[in-house]
Amino acid sequence: MRVELQNISKRFGSVQANDQVSLLVEAGTIHGLLGENGAGKSTLVKVLSGFISRDSGAVLLDEKSVEIKTPANAIAAGIGMLHQDPLDFPPLSVLDNFMVGKTGTGFIDRGRSLRQLQQLAAHFNFNLNGYETVNNLTVGERQQLELLRLLSLGVSTLILDEPTTGISASQKTALFEAVKQLAAQGKSIIFVSHKLEDVEELCDRVTVLRHGKVIGRAEIPCPDAVLIEMMFGRELALPLKPQTRQSEAALQLEKIRVDTDRLSLHLGDLTVYKGEVIGLAGLEGSGQELLLLLCAGLLHSASGQMVINGMEMTHKPYQEYLDRGIGYLPADRLKEGLVSGLSIHEHVALRTPARSFFVDWKETLKQTVQAIAIFNIRGKPNTPVERLSGGNQQRTQLALLPVPLNLLLMEHPTRGLDIESVLWVWQQLIARCQTGTTILFMSSDLDEIMRYSDRVIVFSGGQASRPIAVADLTVDRLGELIGGRLSDTMEPLAIS
Amino acid sequence: MTQKTLYYQLAAIALALLFITTIILVVGASPIEVIAAMWSGSFGTVGQFARVIATLAPLLLCASGLLFTFTAGLYNLGIEGQIAFGAIVSTFAIQLTQNALSPALVILLAILMGGVGGVLWGLLTGALNVYGRINEIFAGLGLNFVADGLALYLIFGPWKREGVASMSGTEPFSEALWLPTFGDTDASPIALLIAIVAVAITLITLQGTYFGLRLRAVGQNLRASYTLGIPSIRQLLSAFAICGGFAGVAGALQVLAVFHRLIPNISSGLGYLALLVAMLVGLNAWFILPVAFFFSALNIGSLQLPLDLNLESSLAGVIQGTLVLFVLLGRGVSESLRQAPKNPTS
C-alpha cells in the first residue's frame, strides 16, 4: 500500500513536535525515518497509526484521503505499528495475545488461531510456543509475536518503532529477514530508528527529521557523514565555556556495572574533577542515563565503587546524596522532577529544611519571590508548575537544587527550551561551575555538548569511551563515534 | 478553585437536585413533603437532633482520617475494618479493666486503645499496599471482611452473652461506662468534642505543616516527590496510620456512646458514608463540617420517611450518592475541558 503523509503538524504545549512534515512511502519499499530522540519521528508515526490526532495535514493511502482517529481505524485501514515497548498482555499466553484484536462473531476458534500462529511463525522462522506465557518471553520474541499478530489482522503497511533496541543479534537478523520478505510481498514498511547501521542495512531510502521538520531525504546507500550531518546539523561550535576545572577530584568511579532489564552498563575507572563539565554523548538508551541515575543515588550499581568528594557513596540511601549536595534534573520535568498541582511556592517550601513542624508560609513566600527573581521565572508564587512553560519549569527545577551544589546530573538540560532560556540556563550552570560544582549532562544536541563540556564521554550499547577533551573533537567526529564506530577508532573506557 | 470550576460544581449540584426530584416524583411522592418530613425527622425534636449529632461525631472522625489518605492519593476503602478493629480492641480493653479501674480511666483507655487498634489495622493495609504491592482498595476491602469476621467470632465465641449468643452483640457494659450524654438524648458531648478536635487537627496538619505539604506532593506525584527528597513510603504509611487511628477512635465511640457493647457491623456503614463525605469535600478540608452535618441529618431525617410518607428510608443513600456522583462528574468535566487545547502561560 502506498502511504503518503502531507504537511503533518502537531504541537504539544510549547513544543512543535511535527512542523509541516511530509512523507511518501511506496508499496514494496522499506522507508527509514531517521532522527535523534525528540526529532518528531514517534509523533509522526503515532499520527499515522491513530495514537495521536494531528493538528493539520492529510493522510493518503493509495492516493485516497483517509481519516485515522484511533488505532482501531488504523488497523482497519491496514496500518499496523510495532511499538518500541511491545504493547502486549504479559500475564496472558502467546495464543491469547495473538488472538487479541481479531474481529469475529463472538466465539473464538482457538484451534484455528493456533494453526494460523504456527503457520506464520514457521514461515518467518520464528520459534513461538502458543501456550507459553508472554511474561516468560524475551523482548525480541514478544516483538515477533506482535509482528505476527499484526500480519494476521491483514495489515499492508507496517511501522516499526526502534525495533532493534533490546533484542539479540540473531533476533535482529530474523526480524530484518522477515521485514525484507514482507516488503517483497508488496507491503510498505516504515522503519523508525536512530541507528545508522540498521537503516543502512535495511532501508531503500530515508527521510531525516530534526526539531520536528524534514531536514532531508536520501537513497540508501548513502555515506554516513551525509546522514549524520542531517541528523545533528553542523554549525561550527566554538567552545565558549571558560576554564572551570580544578585539580581536586569530585567523582571517582571504579569498575562500575549497572544492570537493568534492557541494558548493562560497564564502566572502567573514571575520575571527574571539581568544576568540570562532562558531556555524555550517544544515542538515547546507550547507558548515559544509567550513569546519571547512578551518580544521583537513584540506581544502585551491581558492582564497583563510587566516591564523591572523597566520600564513599556506593549503595548509600538517596537522602544522603541530597545531603551531600548532589542534584539531579530529569528530562521529563513534570513526571519526575516537579509535582503537578503544587505551586512554585509549595515546591520551594518542600525543599526548605523544616525547622519546625509547621511551614512558615510567610518566610517561604519571601524565598519564593526571591527565587523567582533570581531565576527569572515567568510565573507567580502561586502558579501551579504544570501551567509554566518548559523553560520556566526548568528554571524552577534549577531553583530547587540543593545549596551548596557539589555535583549536578542532568538529562537533556535544555530540551524543548527556547534559545533565550537555553543561553540563560547555561549561563547559570557555568556560574555554578566556577564556584566548584561538577556537572555531568547528557544531550542529543551535539552542539550543546561541544559548546559546554570540558570532556566528552561517548556511549554505545552500554559501553563508554574514555573521556575525550573537547579540543580534540569535532562535531563530525563525535557524530561518527555516536554512530557506533566506537571500537575501531578508539580504545573503550572499559570492557568487562 | 477557579471561578469556572465553581460554576461547574454549582451546575453539578443543581443537576443532582433535579435528578433527585425526578426520582421522588417517579416513586409518587411530593419533593416538598419529602423535604418537610426529613426536616422534621432530623430537627423536629431535641431527641432527633441529638441523634444527628451522635451520628455526626464518628462521621467527622472518619472523614477527617480519609482526608489524609485522599491527600496522599490513596483510596482507603478499608476504613470500615479500621472502625471495627478499633471497636474490638476498645471492647477488649474495657473487658480487661472494667473491674479494676475507675470508670473514667476505663473510658479513657478504651478510646485510646480504639485508636491504637485502628492505627494497627490501617498500617496493615498500608504494609500490604506499600510492601506487598496490593492495591489499597483490595487490601482494605479484604481486611474489612477479616475484621467483621473477627467481631462475629468474638460475639459468638469468647465474648458471647450469658446463655445464648446472638446477633445483638456482647453483654452490655454497666451504665457507668457509657459516655455521658446531653440530658436524656443520644448525643455525647465528649464524642462531639473529640470529633471537632480531630477536624481541627486535620485542617491544621494538612494546610499548615510540612507533613501535610509532603503528603500532597506524594499524592500528586510519587516519583517526583521521591526525587525531591521526600520519604514517600513513610508518608504513605503515616496517612494509613492516621486514618486508621481516627477510624479506630470512631469505633471506640460506637462502642462507648452508641451501642454500649460490641455488635456485629459495629461501623453501621459510617466508614462508607465518610468516604462519600470525603469525596464531596475533595481537598478543601473546610467543607468537612457542613457536608458531614448535612449527611448525618439526611441519614437521621430519612428515618421519618417510612412513617410519614410510606417511603423507603434508603432515599437518604440515594440522595447522598447522587450528590457525590454529580459533583465528581462536574469536577471531571471541568478538568477535561481545562486540559483541552490551551497553551500554557509562558
Interface residues (C-beta under 8 A of the other chain):
Chain A: G13 S14 L298 Y318 Q319 L322 Y328 P330 L334 K335 E336 G337 L338 V339 S340 G341 L342 E346 H347 A349 L350 R351 A354 F357 F358 V359 W361 R378 G379 T383 E386 R387 L388 S389 G391 N392 L400
Chain B: G208 T209 Y210 F211 L213 R214 R216 A217 Q220 N221 R223 A224 S225 Y226 T227 L228 G229 I230 P231 N343 P344 T345 S346
